[in-house]
Amino acid sequence: MLHEGILARMGRLLAAIASQTIDNAESSNKVALVKQAIREIDAGADEARYALGKSRAEEFRLKRRREELDAETAGLTAPAAAAGTRRSRRTRRPAAVNDEADEAEAEDPQQVATSLLERALRLGQEKDDADWLHNSAVKAQMKRMDPSFSEKSLGFRSFSDFLRSRSDVVQLDESSTTRMVRLKTAAT
């Protein structure tokens, strides 16, 4: 029994020493503590951006599907309208006006990002006179061209994931730690 008491006391003593050491280190280096807190906040913000991007992509997909179904419904109701059935003024909507407003309002962010990627690659290839460009240089060019660009808001965890999803447009070389990218048209 005495042996267990000594071990328990030693454990508490070691835990107290470790706790005191950590407290001393944190209080003596507050800048490092704040930097770590900022890194943790940034990581949380990145996760939130990723989740937001996924939900925006899903929202866009559902909106497109709704538009397809509306067009299909309009195609089915047009013969009925031609046969003499009329809709009331309250339920009728000017389709041409609403469709144009929806198209101007809902530009596909995925398509915009692909177009931005192509323009950035062309510009980089013209500037450097090289087919293969560092993917970090391409991302920096895209950010200069459109500061609001964020692969996370499009639903991708990394820029490399974004590039992999554009395999019909770009070719990605991941054979080394330096990832290189080029337009597919330049590859052929």
Accessible surface in RSA format (square Angstrom, percent):
REM  Atomic radii and reference values for relative SASA: ProtOr
REM  Chains: A
REM  Algorithm: Lee & Richards
REM  Probe-radius: 1.40
REM  Slices: 20
REM RES _ NUM      All-atoms   Total-Side   Main-Chain    Non-polar    All polar
REM                ABS   REL    ABS   REL    ABS   REL    ABS   REL    ABS   REL
RES MET A   1   198.05 102.6 151.33 100.2  46.72 111.2 131.96 112.2  66.10  87.6
RES LEU A   2   136.09  75.8 126.54  90.5   9.55  24.0 132.25  92.9   3.84  10.3
RES HIS A   3   126.37  69.1 121.86  84.7   4.51  11.5  87.74  90.4  38.64  45.0
RES GLU A   4   115.93  66.6 111.77  84.6   4.15   9.9  42.83  82.9  73.09  59.7
RES GLY A   5    25.40  31.3   0.00   N/A  25.40  31.3  24.38  66.9   1.02   2.3
RES ILE A   6    82.26  46.8  81.93  61.0   0.33   0.8  82.26  59.2   0.00   0.0
RES LEU A   7   102.80  57.3  94.94  67.9   7.86  19.8  95.15  66.8   7.65  20.6
RES ALA A   8    49.96  45.9  35.88  55.4  14.07  32.0  47.45  66.8   2.51   6.6
RES ARG A   9   144.41  60.6 139.89  71.3   4.52  10.8  46.95  64.2  97.45  59.1
RES MET A  10   102.84  53.3 101.30  67.0   1.54   3.7  75.72  64.4  27.12  35.9
RES GLY A  11    37.18  45.9   0.00   N/A  37.18  45.9  31.33  86.0   5.86  13.1
RES ARG A  12   153.69  64.5 145.41  74.1   8.28  19.7  77.76 106.3  75.92  46.0
RES LEU A  13   105.30  58.6 101.12  72.3   4.18  10.5 104.67  73.5   0.64   1.7
RES LEU A  14   113.25  63.1 109.79  78.5   3.46   8.7 109.93  77.2   3.32   8.9
RES ALA A  15    62.82  57.8  50.08  77.3  12.74  29.0  58.76  82.7   4.06  10.8
RES ALA A  16    59.14  54.4  46.70  72.1  12.44  28.3  54.84  77.2   4.30  11.4
RES ILE A  17    94.74  53.9  91.66  68.3   3.08   7.4  94.53  68.1   0.21   0.6
RES ALA A  18    51.69  47.5  45.10  69.6   6.59  15.0  51.43  72.4   0.25   0.7
RES SER A  19    60.40  51.0  54.81  73.1   5.60  12.9  30.44  64.8  29.96  42.0
RES GLN A  20   100.44  56.2  99.01  72.4   1.43   3.4  38.07  81.0  62.37  47.3
RES THR A  21    82.08  58.4  79.25  80.3   2.84   6.8  65.06  87.4  17.02  25.7
RES ILE A  22   101.21  57.6  99.62  74.2   1.59   3.8 101.21  72.9   0.00   0.0
RES ASP A  23    75.56  52.9  71.13  70.8   4.43  10.5  21.08  49.6  54.49  54.3
RES ASN A  24    78.31  54.0  75.61  73.1   2.71   6.5  24.66  59.3  53.65  51.9
RES ALA A  25    57.24  52.6  47.74  73.7   9.50  21.6  54.36  76.6   2.88   7.6
RES GLU A  26    75.14  43.1  71.71  54.3   3.43   8.2  21.63  41.8  53.51  43.7
RES SER A  27    67.00  56.6  51.26  68.4  15.74  36.3  40.75  86.8  26.26  36.8
RES SER A  28    95.98  81.1  54.74  73.1  41.24  95.0  49.57 105.6  46.41  65.0
RES ASN A  29    78.21  53.9  74.18  71.7   4.03   9.7  20.32  48.9  57.89  56.0
RES LYS A  30   132.04  64.4 128.26  78.7   3.78   9.0  73.79  66.4  58.25  62.0
RES VAL A  31    97.32  64.0  94.45  85.5   2.87   6.9  97.20  84.5   0.11   0.3
RES ALA A  32    44.79  41.2  39.23  60.5   5.56  12.7  42.30  59.6   2.49   6.6
RES LEU A  33    84.10  46.8  78.95  56.5   5.15  12.9  82.94  58.3   1.15   3.1
RES VAL A  34    83.78  55.1  82.29  74.5   1.49   3.6  83.78  72.8   0.00   0.0
RES LYS A  35   114.89  56.0 113.29  69.5   1.59   3.8  60.34  54.3  54.55  58.1
RES GLN A  36    74.32  41.6  74.32  54.3   0.00   0.0  32.59  69.4  41.73  31.7
RES ALA A  37    45.09  41.5  41.79  64.5   3.30   7.5  44.49  62.6   0.60   1.6
RES ILE A  38    89.94  51.2  89.77  66.9   0.17   0.4  89.94  64.8   0.00   0.0
RES ARG A  39   136.46  57.3 129.89  66.2   6.56  15.6  68.96  94.3  67.49  40.9
RES GLU A  40   108.27  62.2  95.78  72.5  12.49  29.7  38.60  74.7  69.67  56.9
RES ILE A  41   120.93  68.8 112.98  84.2   7.94  19.1 119.22  85.8   1.71   4.6
RES ASP A  42    75.71  53.0  74.92  74.6   0.80   1.9  21.81  51.3  53.90  53.8
RES ALA A  43    51.38  47.2  45.13  69.7   6.25  14.2  50.11  70.6   1.28   3.4
RES GLY A  44    37.56  46.3   0.00   N/A  37.56  46.3  30.72  84.3   6.84  15.3
RES ALA A  45    36.38  33.5  27.18  41.9   9.20  20.9  34.08  48.0   2.30   6.1
RES ASP A  46    51.56  36.1  50.56  50.3   1.00   2.4  10.76  25.3  40.80  40.7
RES GLU A  47   112.06  64.3 106.65  80.7   5.41  12.9  32.26  62.4  79.80  65.2
RES ALA A  48    61.98  57.0  49.95  77.1  12.03  27.4  58.08  81.8   3.90  10.3
RES ARG A  49   107.65  45.2 106.18  54.1   1.48   3.5  33.42  45.7  74.23  45.0
RES TYR A  50    44.89  21.0  44.89  25.5   0.00   0.0  19.22  14.4  25.67  31.6
RES ALA A  51    59.17  54.4  51.67  79.7   7.50  17.1  54.76  77.1   4.41  11.7
RES LEU A  52    83.22  46.3  78.59  56.2   4.63  11.6  82.51  57.9   0.71   1.9
RES GLY A  53     0.23   0.3   0.00   N/A   0.23   0.3   0.00   0.0   0.23   0.5
RES LYS A  54   110.07  53.7 103.44  63.5   6.63  15.8  55.64  50.1  54.43  58.0
RES SER A  55    61.61  52.1  50.55  67.5  11.06  25.5  49.13 104.6  12.48  17.5
RES ARG A  56   121.43  51.0 117.94  60.1   3.48   8.3  34.27  46.8  87.15  52.8
RES ALA A  57    35.25  32.4  26.37  40.7   8.87  20.2  30.57  43.0   4.68  12.4
RES GLU A  58    76.82  44.1  74.37  56.3   2.45   5.8  39.87  77.1  36.95  30.2
RES GLU A  59   114.41  65.7 109.34  82.7   5.07  12.1  41.03  79.4  73.38  59.9
RES PHE A  60    35.32  17.7  32.26  20.0   3.06   8.0  35.09  21.3   0.23   0.7
RES ARG A  61   128.27  53.9 123.69  63.1   4.58  10.9  70.73  96.7  57.54  34.9
RES LEU A  62    94.07  52.4  89.80  64.2   4.27  10.7  90.07  63.3   4.00  10.8
RES LYS A  63    51.56  25.2  46.12  28.3   5.44  13.0  34.49  31.0  17.07  18.2
RES ARG A  64    85.21  35.8  84.90  43.3   0.31   0.7  38.28  52.3  46.93  28.4
RES ARG A  65   114.11  47.9 112.58  57.4   1.53   3.6  37.21  50.8  76.90  46.6
RES ARG A  66   117.03  49.1 114.84  58.5   2.19   5.2  57.83  79.0  59.20  35.9
RES GLU A  67    43.24  24.8  37.21  28.2   6.02  14.3  28.42  55.0  14.82  12.1
RES GLU A  68    99.70  57.2  90.08  68.2   9.61  22.9  42.09  81.4  57.61  47.0
RES LEU A  69    76.69  42.7  76.21  54.5   0.48   1.2  76.35  53.6   0.33   0.9
RES ASP A  70    59.93  42.0  54.47  54.2   5.45  12.9  18.86  44.4  41.07  41.0
RES ALA A  71    68.49  63.0  51.13  78.9  17.36  39.5  59.20  83.4   9.29  24.6
RES GLU A  72   105.32  60.5  94.41  71.4  10.91  26.0  37.72  73.0  67.61  55.2
RES THR A  73    75.20  53.5  74.81  75.8   0.39   0.9  51.82  69.6  23.38  35.3
RES ALA A  74    57.24  52.6  49.98  77.1   7.26  16.5  53.72  75.6   3.52   9.3
RES GLY A  75    45.72  56.4   0.00   N/A  45.72  56.4  34.42  94.5  11.30  25.3
RES LEU A  76   129.87  72.3 115.74  82.8  14.13  35.5 116.69  82.0  13.18  35.5
RES THR A  77    58.76  41.8  56.05  56.8   2.70   6.4  48.52  65.2  10.23  15.5
RES ALA A  78    57.69  53.0  46.74  72.1  10.95  24.9  54.12  76.2   3.56   9.4
RES PRO A  79    85.14  62.1  72.73  66.3  12.41  45.1  79.20  65.4   5.95  37.0
RES ALA A  80    48.10  44.2  40.04  61.8   8.06  18.3  47.19  66.5   0.91   2.4
RES ALA A  81    60.23  55.4  45.88  70.8  14.35  32.6  46.05  64.9  14.17  37.5
RES ALA A  82    92.66  85.2  50.68  78.2  41.98  95.5  63.19  89.0  29.47  78.1
RES ALA A  83    88.82  81.7  45.66  70.5  43.16  98.2  58.30  82.1  30.52  80.9
RES GLY A  84    55.97  69.0   0.00   N/A  55.97  69.0  33.99  93.3  21.97  49.2
RES THR A  85    89.81  63.9  81.16  82.3   8.65  20.6  81.95 110.1   7.86  11.9
RES ARG A  86   199.29  83.7 160.91  82.0  38.38  91.4  69.23  94.6 130.05  78.8
RES ARG A  87   127.96  53.7 115.77  59.0  12.19  29.0  58.19  79.5  69.77  42.3
RES SER A  88    66.86  56.5  49.41  65.9  17.45  40.2  54.85 116.8  12.01  16.8
RES ARG A  89   206.89  86.9 187.43  95.5  19.46  46.3  65.38  89.4 141.51  85.8
RES ARG A  90   231.27  97.1 195.49  99.7  35.78  85.2  75.52 103.2 155.75  94.4
RES THR A  91    85.81  61.0  69.30  70.3  16.51  39.3  72.74  97.7  13.07  19.8
RES ARG A  92   114.99  48.3  98.80  50.4  16.19  38.6  51.16  69.9  63.83  38.7
RES ARG A  93   113.18  47.5 101.62  51.8  11.56  27.5  43.27  59.1  69.90  42.4
RES PRO A  94    87.74  63.9  75.00  68.4  12.74  46.3  87.25  72.0   0.49   3.0
RES ALA A  95    57.35  52.7  52.40  80.9   4.96  11.3  52.40  73.8   4.96  13.1
RES ALA A  96    69.03  63.5  58.01  89.5  11.02  25.1  65.81  92.7   3.22   8.5
RES VAL A  97    96.16  63.3  93.10  84.3   3.06   7.4  94.58  82.2   1.58   4.3
RES ASN A  98    51.03  35.2  50.08  48.4   0.94   2.3   8.36  20.1  42.67  41.2
RES ASP A  99    66.07  46.3  64.52  64.2   1.55   3.7  19.41  45.7  46.66  46.5
RES GLU A 100   121.24  69.6 114.77  86.8   6.47  15.4  45.04  87.1  76.20  62.2
RES ALA A 101    53.65  49.3  42.34  65.3  11.31  25.7  51.30  72.2   2.35   6.2
RES ASP A 102    38.48  27.0  38.42  38.2   0.06   0.1   3.14   7.4  35.34  35.2
RES GLU A 103   122.76  70.5 109.79  83.1  12.97  30.9  36.80  71.2  85.95  70.2
RES ALA A 104    87.08  80.1  52.54  81.1  34.54  78.6  65.06  91.6  22.02  58.3
RES GLU A 105   136.16  78.2 101.63  76.9  34.53  82.2  43.47  84.1  92.69  75.7
RES ALA A 106    12.66  11.6   5.64   8.7   7.02  16.0  12.43  17.5   0.22   0.6
RES GLU A 107   124.33  71.4 108.70  82.2  15.63  37.2  43.81  84.7  80.52  65.7
RES ASP A 108    37.47  26.2  35.07  34.9   2.41   5.7   9.75  23.0  27.72  27.6
RES PRO A 109    54.37  39.6  48.10  43.8   6.27  22.8  52.48  43.3   1.89  11.7
RES GLN A 110    47.97  26.8  47.65  34.8   0.32   0.8  37.50  79.8  10.46   7.9
RES GLN A 111   111.13  62.1 109.32  79.9   1.80   4.3  41.55  88.4  69.58  52.8
RES VAL A 112    58.85  38.7  55.23  50.0   3.63   8.7  58.55  50.9   0.30   0.8
RES ALA A 113     4.21   3.9   2.24   3.5   1.97   4.5   4.00   5.6   0.22   0.6
RES THR A 114    18.05  12.8  18.05  18.3   0.00   0.0  11.47  15.4   6.58   9.9
RES SER A 115    40.92  34.6  40.27  53.7   0.65   1.5  19.56  41.7  21.36  29.9
RES LEU A 116     4.66   2.6   4.66   3.3   0.00   0.0   4.66   3.3   0.00   0.0
RES LEU A 117     0.00   0.0   0.00   0.0   0.00   0.0   0.00   0.0   0.00   0.0
RES GLU A 118    47.58  27.3  47.58  36.0   0.00   0.0   0.77   1.5  46.81  38.2
RES ARG A 119   116.92  49.1 112.09  57.1   4.82  11.5  55.76  76.2  61.15  37.1
RES ALA A 120     0.80   0.7   0.00   0.0   0.80   1.8   0.00   0.0   0.80   2.1
RES LEU A 121     0.00   0.0   0.00   0.0   0.00   0.0   0.00   0.0   0.00   0.0
RES ARG A 122   113.64  47.7 112.53  57.4   1.12   2.7  44.79  61.2  68.86  41.7
RES LEU A 123    73.74  41.1  71.96  51.5   1.77   4.5  73.23  51.4   0.51   1.4
RES GLY A 124     9.27  11.4   0.00   N/A   9.27  11.4   9.27  25.4   0.00   0.0
RES GLN A 125    27.03  15.1  22.37  16.4   4.66  11.1  13.15  28.0  13.89  10.5
RES GLU A 126   134.45  77.2 104.42  79.0  30.03  71.5  51.33  99.3  83.12  67.9
RES LYS A 127   139.57  68.1 103.77  63.7  35.80  85.2  81.71  73.5  57.86  61.6
RES ASP A 128    82.96  58.1  57.89  57.6  25.07  59.3  19.54  46.0  63.42  63.2
RES ASP A 129   134.98  94.6 110.69 110.2  24.29  57.4  29.73  70.0 105.26 105.0
RES ALA A 130    44.10  40.5  32.87  50.7  11.23  25.5  42.38  59.7   1.72   4.6
RES ASP A 131    68.94  48.3  61.62  61.3   7.31  17.3   8.94  21.0  60.00  59.8
RES TRP A 132    74.91  30.1  66.41  32.1   8.51  20.0  50.82  27.1  24.09  39.1
RES LEU A 133    10.67   5.9   8.77   6.3   1.91   4.8  10.67   7.5   0.00   0.0
RES HIS A 134    86.94  47.5  85.85  59.7   1.09   2.8  52.62  54.2  34.32  39.9
RES ASN A 135    22.55  15.6  22.55  21.8   0.00   0.0   0.43   1.0  22.13  21.4
RES SER A 136    78.51  66.3  67.99  90.7  10.52  24.2  50.60 107.8  27.91  39.1
RES ALA A 137    50.61  46.5  40.32  62.2  10.29  23.4  47.99  67.6   2.62   6.9
RES VAL A 138     2.52   1.7   0.65   0.6   1.86   4.5   2.46   2.1   0.05   0.1
RES LYS A 139    62.94  30.7  62.94  38.6   0.00   0.0  29.34  26.4  33.60  35.8
RES ALA A 140    43.12  39.6  35.20  54.3   7.92  18.0  41.68  58.7   1.44   3.8
RES GLN A 141    17.87  10.0  17.87  13.1   0.00   0.0   5.22  11.1  12.65   9.6
RES MET A 142     0.00   0.0   0.00   0.0   0.00   0.0   0.00   0.0   0.00   0.0
RES LYS A 143    82.25  40.1  78.18  48.0   4.07   9.7  52.08  46.9  30.16  32.1
RES ARG A 144   148.43  62.3 118.46  60.4  29.96  71.3  76.11 104.0  72.31  43.8
RES MET A 145    63.81  33.0  28.85  19.1  34.96  83.2  36.80  31.3  27.00  35.8
RES ASP A 146    42.29  29.6  40.98  40.8   1.32   3.1  11.61  27.3  30.68  30.6
RES PRO A 147   104.40  76.1  89.58  81.7  14.83  53.9  91.22  75.3  13.18  81.9
RES SER A 148    91.97  77.7  62.96  84.0  29.01  66.8  56.21 119.7  35.76  50.1
RES PHE A 149    10.63   5.3   4.56   2.8   6.07  15.8  10.43   6.3   0.20   0.6
RES SER A 150    27.49  23.2  23.53  31.4   3.96   9.1  20.04  42.7   7.45  10.4
RES GLU A 151     8.42   4.8   8.42   6.4   0.00   0.0   0.65   1.3   7.77   6.3
RES LYS A 152    40.96  20.0  40.96  25.1   0.00   0.0  22.27  20.0  18.69  19.9
RES SER A 153    29.52  24.9  25.53  34.1   3.99   9.2  14.49  30.9  15.03  21.1
RES LEU A 154    18.28  10.2  13.36   9.6   4.92  12.4  14.61  10.3   3.67   9.9
RES GLY A 155    16.92  20.9   0.00   N/A  16.92  20.9   3.54   9.7  13.38  30.0
RES PHE A 156    36.98  18.5  34.99  21.7   1.99   5.2  36.98  22.4   0.00   0.0
RES ARG A 157   147.02  61.7 134.01  68.3  13.01  31.0  50.38  68.9  96.64  58.6
RES SER A 158    42.70  36.1  40.33  53.8   2.37   5.5  37.97  80.9   4.73   6.6
RES PHE A 159    15.90   8.0  12.67   7.8   3.23   8.4  12.67   7.7   3.23   9.2
RES SER A 160    11.83  10.0  10.81  14.4   1.01   2.3   4.49   9.6   7.34  10.3
RES ASP A 161    49.47  34.7  45.65  45.4   3.82   9.0  12.54  29.5  36.93  36.8
RES PHE A 162     0.00   0.0   0.00   0.0   0.00   0.0   0.00   0.0   0.00   0.0
RES LEU A 163     0.64   0.4   0.00   0.0   0.64   1.6   0.00   0.0   0.64   1.7
RES ARG A 164   104.41  43.8  89.94  45.8  14.47  34.5  59.24  81.0  45.16  27.4
RES SER A 165    54.64  46.2  19.66  26.2  34.98  80.6  31.91  67.9  22.74  31.9
RES ARG A 166    17.54   7.4  17.54   8.9   0.00   0.0   8.86  12.1   8.68   5.3
RES SER A 167    66.55  56.2  64.83  86.5   1.72   4.0  33.21  70.7  33.34  46.7
RES ASP A 168   114.39  80.1  86.20  85.8  28.19  66.7  47.78 112.4  66.61  66.4
RES VAL A 169    20.60  13.6  15.07  13.6   5.53  13.3  18.96  16.5   1.64   4.4
RES VAL A 170     3.30   2.2   0.64   0.6   2.67   6.4   0.64   0.6   2.67   7.2
RES GLN A 171    65.69  36.7  63.05  46.1   2.64   6.3  16.98  36.1  48.72  36.9
RES LEU A 172    38.16  21.3  10.39   7.4  27.77  69.8  10.39   7.3  27.77  74.7
RES ASP A 173    51.32  35.9  46.95  46.7   4.36  10.3  11.18  26.3  40.14  40.0
RES GLU A 174    71.46  41.0  43.23  32.7  28.23  67.2  20.45  39.6  51.01  41.6
RES SER A 175   102.59  86.7  57.62  76.9  44.98 103.6  52.95 112.7  49.65  69.6
RES SER A 176    65.72  55.5  49.40  65.9  16.32  37.6  49.85 106.1  15.87  22.2
RES THR A 177   139.05  98.9 110.67 112.2  28.38  67.6  92.28 123.9  46.77  70.7
RES THR A 178    61.31  43.6  53.89  54.6   7.41  17.7  27.73  37.2  33.58  50.8
RES ARG A 179    93.55  39.3  89.02  45.4   4.53  10.8   3.64   5.0  89.91  54.5
RES MET A 180    42.76  22.1  42.76  28.3   0.00   0.0  41.40  35.2   1.36   1.8
RES VAL A 181     0.00   0.0   0.00   0.0   0.00   0.0   0.00   0.0   0.00   0.0
RES ARG A 182    40.68  17.1  40.68  20.7   0.00   0.0   0.00   0.0  40.68  24.7
RES LEU A 183     7.81   4.4   7.81   5.6   0.00   0.0   7.81   5.5   0.00   0.0
RES LYS A 184    84.86  41.4  84.46  51.8   0.40   1.0  44.81  40.3  40.05  42.7
RES THR A 185   101.87  72.5  86.45  87.6  15.42  36.8  80.19 107.7  21.68  32.8
RES ALA A 186    37.07  34.1  10.09  15.6  26.98  61.4  22.52  31.7  14.55  38.6
RES ALA A 187    37.00  34.0   8.07  12.5  28.93  65.8   8.52  12.0  28.48  75.5
RES THR A 188   146.26 104.0  85.94  87.1  60.32 143.7 101.95 136.9  44.31  67.0
END  Absolute sums over single chains surface
CHAIN  1 A    13681.7      11771.0       1910.6       8164.5       5517.2
END  Absolute sums over all chains
TOTAL         13681.7      11771.0       1910.6       8164.5       5517.2
